Each structure stands twice: as C-alpha cells, then as structure tokens.
Amino acid sequence: MSRFSGPLILLLLGLAHAYQDEEFQEQDGEDGEDVVDISTIILTVNNGSKELLLEGDMLVPRTRNALKCWQKSCLWRRGADGYVRVPYVVSREFSEQEKRMIERAMRSFHGSTCVRFVPRGNEFDYISVENREGCFSALGRQRGRQVVSIKRRGCLYHGIIQHELLHALGFYHEQTRSDRDGFVRINWGNVEPAMAHNFHKQDTDNLNTPYDYTSVMHYGRTAFSVNGRDTITPIPDAGIQIGQRRGMSAWDIKRINILYGC
C-alpha cells in the first residue's frame, strides 16, 4: 500500500461509517459490489497497532509456538450431540445495534455448520469480542479468555467479523496455505520489505479441498504493497477476482464442516 493511499482509505472508511444506518449495516456483505476488499480494510485499520500481529491480523499466541496447531489442540471441542459450542461475550462498549451485527455474523455459521456461538455461562475457554485498536484474533482455541478484536470504526462489516471468527476457529489465510504456489504468484518486488514475512507459506492442513480465490480468508491483490502494485497475482491471471468482504464462500463452509467433523 502506498504512503498516500492509507490516509485516503481511512477517510473513505470514516465517511462510509458516518452514513451507515442500521439497514445498510444489516445488508452489508450480501448485495452489491465490494468497494474496498477485506485485506485493504483490515490492514488499514490495523496500521500502527501495538499488538504483535502475523499476516496482518493474527495475534501471536502466548501458549504455543507461532501459528502451529499441535494435534488439533487449538480446535474447539465437539459435544456428544455433534455441535461445537463456542462460548462468547461481547463488550459493553458496543451499541445494541453493533452487538446485533456481531451476533448476526455469528448466527451465519449456525445454518450451514455444526458450530454454535453461545453466550458464555461459566466456561473457562471463551472468546471475548472487544473494541480494541484493530481487527484481529488469535488462531484457534486459546486457554481462558480469547480476544477477538472488532474495532467499532473500521471492522464492523459482516465479512470481516466472519473472517476474524474463522481465525478463532483455527483457519489461516488462503494465500499462505502450503500449496499456494500453484495458484498464486507472490510479487516479492512489490511487497513492503518489512512485511515480507507475512507471505511465508504455513504448514497447513488443506483438508483435501481446492484452493479458493473466493474465500473470505483470501487477501486482495495489493495486500502489503509498497508501491500500490499487485503483491498477489492469480495463476493464470485471467481476470480472476481475489479478495472480497461479502462473507464466507461455499468452500469456507465446507472446510468448517470437514475440520470439525460436522
């Protein structure tokens, strides 16, 4: 991203937020074309964050090495009834309207997967949706309270909330999966040097599913760009669109069901 595009995007996001009424927010992510892709929004909002983030929005866990999930230890447990219950609390800093938006994104998992986000009782492990400085989450289930940050001004989009919840369920970004080199080219010359580590491939379990350009976990073409040019190019580049903020793709949903045995 160029030094000039960041402030402009922040201005546009601020204006968009100012004019969002409840009906617009409830419809966001379902209709119309994307104005700004998910990675541009997330990386812009997270710019300057004091949190230690990998790949732009994954909080480095304190309880295990980097982003590795050992023997599925970071997955939420499935009950005897087949449902995976993820307890949550939502910060009181959010208005009732904003809380409804967050819970609407949570409910979007309920109709097509066995994951159920449920208000926390006395569970030890749970996610806490908070208004911090950015859009981010740790990878998979953590011990105790796990923060999912949804900054009120910038992150309250249906697809972005889903994106961070998918991280909390244990999912990586699509463009860093282990077999990505057959599907996208990373243009290292366009990547901001200090951000190059964010494009390192991860040792992912791809669940025998195809690479998904339409995944809500896929960053856009100019993520971490130093000059505004593409850092991620599809192979072959035949006008394939990557990066969106509408919401989970069919393969996103399928992977949840495979990973959690739904």
NORDAVEN-V177904 format. One record per run of one state. SS is the DSSP state (@ for helix, = for strand, . for the rest). FROM is the first residue (numbers start at 0). LEN is the number of residues. If there is no record, write none. Layout:
BEGIN
ss={SS;SS}
from={FROM;FROM}
len={LEN;LEN}
END
This chain:
BEGIN
ss={.;@;.;@;.;@;.;=;.;=;.;=;.;=;.;@;.;=;.;=;.;=;.;=;.;@;.;@;.;@;.;=;.;@;=;.;@;.;=;.;=;.;@;.}
from={0;2;18;21;27;37;46;52;54;57;59;77;78;83;90;95;107;114;119;125;130;134;138;144;150;157;169;173;176;179;182;183;186;187;190;191;192;199;224;225;231;234;249;259}
len={2;16;3;6;10;9;6;2;3;2;18;1;5;7;5;12;7;5;6;5;4;4;6;6;7;12;4;3;3;3;1;3;1;3;1;1;7;25;1;6;3;15;10;3}
END
